[in-house]
Amino acid sequence: MLEKYNEAAEFIKSQTSLSPKIGIILGSGLGNMANSIEIESNIDYHNIPYFPTSTVSGHAGRLLIGKMDGVEVIMMQGRFHFYEGYDMNRVAFPIRVMKMMGVTSLIVSNAAGGLSPNFEIGDLMIINDHINLFPTNPLIGPNIDALGPRFPDMSETYYRKYINKALEIANNKNIKVHQGVYAGLSGPTFETPAEYKYLSIIGADAVGMSTVPEVITAHHAGIKCFGISVITDLGVEGKIQKVSHQEVMDNAKQNEENLVLLVTELVKAID
């Protein structure tokens, strides 16, 4: 498997003169963040050896390499989900390719359902921990020692220095942010009221269908992770309404300007 990661990484490197150390993954409805970078290379996923293809509306399926306010980044405009039928090795594949390319920091964004009564649609939540409720784990199977240890420690999965810097940026730029725990479920159904209640009881502040496998994979490989959610619907008792994927994408755009500003400033701070 390591050979496939290397082959994909070498192909991507052949398409660019840049050597980004920061990776960014864009969630549902957040593809416009790609407009914030000066693109040097634009690669369709289906052209990259062994890469999956994105099948979900709102996920463009392109790998972008360029500069965000002068800082070199590699950006996934569209991710892969377990509910699309991909096994965890396929979901994790791009993260391991980034590792082979020399990426040392990963910024992950997503659209999420809010479970805290303090949340409103459009709010930003910095992820400070997660709960893995997927039926499997991307590290199941033979461990690839060249990537990371058999039993990775998860006591600081989301890098505290990046969280603190993001909070400082938000305060300086007058951007409203929350902190909280993200629960990752397989989907593709949105949650029932009883499931929302259960998730809240076990300590989750937001819920979605991505991010957790990517972050587990990155953390295992020694990549420092930062995660942020845009609250696109509410799973709070008394506020639950019918929701569609289109509404999630539309609601994700409500605060995209502040999200782009926060991520851009964080990228510069990491650099």
C-alpha positions in Angstrom: 0.0 0.0 0.0 2.9 2.3 0.8 4.0 2.1 -2.9 0.5 3.4 -4.0 0.8 6.4 -1.7 4.2 7.2 -3.0 3.1 6.8 -6.6 0.2 9.2 -6.1 2.5 11.6 -4.3 5.1 11.6 -7.0 2.5 12.2 -9.7 1.1 15.2 -7.8 4.6 16.6 -7.2 5.3 16.3 -10.9 2.4 18.7 -11.5 3.7 21.5 -9.4 6.9 23.4 -8.5 5.6 24.1 -4.9 6.2 22.0 -1.8 3.3 22.7 0.5 3.6 21.8 4.2 -0.1 22.7 5.0 -3.0 20.6 3.8 -6.6 21.9 3.8 -9.8 19.9 3.3 -13.0 21.7 2.4 -16.4 20.4 3.6 -19.9 20.5 2.1 -20.8 24.0 0.8 -17.3 25.4 1.6 -15.8 25.0 -1.9 -15.6 28.7 -2.4 -12.7 28.9 0.0 -10.7 27.8 -3.0 -11.1 31.3 -4.4 -8.8 32.5 -1.5 -5.7 30.8 -3.0 -3.6 31.7 -6.0 -3.8 28.4 -7.8 -0.6 27.0 -9.5 -1.9 23.4 -10.1 -5.5 22.2 -10.5 -5.7 18.4 -10.7 -8.9 16.4 -11.1 -9.0 13.5 -8.6 -9.6 11.0 -11.4 -6.2 11.9 -12.9 -4.3 11.0 -9.7 -3.2 7.3 -9.5 -5.4 5.3 -7.1 -7.3 8.3 -5.9 -11.1 7.8 -5.3 -13.6 10.2 -6.9 -16.0 12.5 -5.1 -19.6 11.6 -5.7 -21.4 14.1 -3.5 -23.0 17.4 -4.6 -21.0 20.4 -3.3 -17.7 18.5 -3.6 -15.9 19.5 -6.7 -13.4 16.7 -6.8 -10.2 18.7 -7.4 -6.8 18.9 -5.8 -5.6 22.5 -5.7 -2.0 23.5 -5.1 -1.1 27.2 -4.7 -0.5 30.0 -2.3 -2.9 31.4 0.4 -1.7 34.9 1.1 1.8 33.8 0.1 1.8 30.5 2.0 2.0 27.3 0.0 -0.9 25.0 0.6 -2.5 21.9 -0.9 -6.3 21.9 -0.8 -8.9 19.2 -1.3 -11.9 20.7 -2.9 -14.2 17.8 -2.0 -13.5 14.9 0.3 -14.5 11.2 0.4 -17.0 9.7 2.8 -17.6 6.3 4.3 -21.3 6.5 3.2 -20.3 6.7 -0.5 -19.3 3.1 -0.2 -15.5 3.6 0.2 -13.8 1.6 2.8 -11.7 3.4 5.4 -8.5 2.8 3.5 -9.9 4.7 0.5 -11.3 7.5 2.8 -7.8 7.8 4.4 -5.9 7.6 1.1 -5.4 11.3 0.3 -4.2 12.0 3.9 -1.4 9.5 3.5 -0.5 10.8 0.1 -0.2 14.3 1.7 2.1 12.7 4.3 4.3 11.3 1.5 4.4 14.8 0.0 5.8 16.3 3.2 2.6 17.9 4.7 3.0 18.5 8.4 -0.2 20.4 9.3 -3.8 19.7 8.3 -6.8 22.0 8.5 -10.1 20.3 8.2 -13.4 22.0 7.7 -16.9 20.6 7.7 -20.6 21.4 7.8 -22.2 20.0 11.0 -25.4 19.8 13.0 -25.3 21.8 16.2 -26.2 20.1 19.4 -25.5 22.9 21.9 -28.4 25.2 22.8 -25.9 28.1 22.4 -25.5 27.5 18.7 -27.1 29.3 15.8 -27.1 28.4 12.2 -23.9 29.8 10.6 -21.9 29.7 13.8 -18.3 28.5 13.7 -17.1 25.8 16.1 -13.4 25.0 16.6 -13.1 21.3 17.2 -11.2 20.5 20.4 -11.9 16.8 20.5 -14.0 14.2 18.7 -16.0 11.0 19.3 -15.6 8.3 16.7 -19.0 6.6 16.1 -18.1 5.2 12.7 -18.5 1.4 12.6 -14.8 1.0 11.9 -11.5 2.8 12.1 -9.0 3.8 9.3 -6.1 2.2 11.3 -7.7 -1.3 11.4 -5.5 -3.8 9.6 -1.8 -4.3 9.4 0.0 -1.2 10.7 2.2 0.7 8.3 5.2 1.4 10.6 6.6 4.0 8.2 3.5 6.1 8.7 3.0 5.8 12.5 2.7 3.6 15.5 0.4 0.6 16.0 -1.4 2.3 19.0 -1.3 6.1 18.5 -1.9 8.3 21.6 -5.1 10.4 21.1 -4.8 12.7 24.2 -4.2 15.8 22.0 -5.7 14.9 18.6 -6.4 18.5 17.7 -3.2 20.5 18.2 -3.7 22.8 21.2 -1.3 25.5 19.9 -3.3 25.8 16.6 -6.6 26.0 18.7 -5.1 28.8 20.9 -3.8 30.7 17.8 -7.2 30.4 16.1 -9.0 31.7 19.2 -6.5 34.6 19.3 -7.2 35.4 15.6 -10.9 35.2 16.2 -10.7 37.6 19.1 -8.5 40.1 17.1 -10.7 39.9 14.0 -14.0 40.0 16.0 -15.1 36.6 14.7 -17.6 34.8 16.8 -16.4 31.2 17.5 -17.3 28.4 19.8 -15.2 25.4 20.9 -16.6 21.9 21.1 -16.6 18.1 20.5 -17.4 16.8 17.1 -19.1 13.4 16.8 -18.5 11.5 13.5 -21.2 9.1 12.2 -21.4 7.1 9.0 -24.5 8.7 7.5 -25.9 9.2 5.0 -29.1 9.8 7.0 -29.4 12.9 9.1 -29.9 12.2 12.7 -33.2 11.4 14.4 -34.3 13.5 17.4 -33.5 10.6 19.7 -30.0 10.3 18.2 -29.4 14.1 18.6 -30.4 13.7 22.3 -28.1 10.7 22.7 -25.2 12.5 21.1 -25.7 15.5 23.4 -25.8 13.2 26.5 -22.5 11.6 25.6 -20.7 14.9 25.2 -20.9 15.9 21.6 -21.5 19.6 20.6 -21.8 19.0 16.9 -22.3 16.0 14.6 -21.3 15.2 11.0 -20.4 12.5 8.6 -16.7 13.2 7.9 -13.5 14.6 9.5 -12.9 11.9 12.2 -11.4 9.3 9.9 -9.2 12.0 8.2 -8.0 13.3 11.5 -7.3 9.8 13.0 -5.2 9.1 9.8 -3.3 12.3 10.0 -2.7 12.2 13.7 -1.4 8.6 13.3 1.1 9.9 10.7 2.4 12.7 12.9 0.5 15.5 11.1 -0.7 18.3 13.4 -4.5 18.8 13.0 -6.9 21.7 13.3 -10.6 21.2 12.7 -13.5 23.7 12.3 -17.2 23.2 11.8 -19.8 25.5 10.3 -23.1 24.8 12.1 -25.7 24.3 9.3 -28.6 22.8 11.1 -29.7 22.4 14.7 -30.3 19.2 16.6 -31.5 20.9 19.8 -34.8 19.8 21.3 -37.5 22.3 20.2 -35.4 23.6 17.3 -35.2 20.5 15.2 -36.6 20.9 11.6 -36.5 19.0 8.4 -33.2 19.4 6.6 -31.8 18.7 3.2 -28.3 18.5 1.8 -29.0 21.6 -0.3 -30.0 23.5 2.8 -26.8 22.3 4.5 -24.7 23.6 1.6 -26.6 26.9 1.5 -26.3 27.4 5.3 -22.6 26.6 5.2 -22.1 29.7 3.0 -23.6 32.1 5.6 -20.3 32.6 7.5 -17.9 31.5 4.8 -16.2 34.9 4.7 -15.2 34.7 8.4 -14.2 31.1 8.0 -11.9 32.0 5.1 -10.4 34.9 7.1 -9.8 32.7 10.1 -8.2 29.9 8.1 -6.0 32.3 6.1 -4.7 34.0 9.2 -4.1 30.6 10.8 -2.2 29.3 7.7 0.1 32.4 8.0 0.6 31.7 11.7 1.5 28.1 11.1 3.9 29.0 8.3 
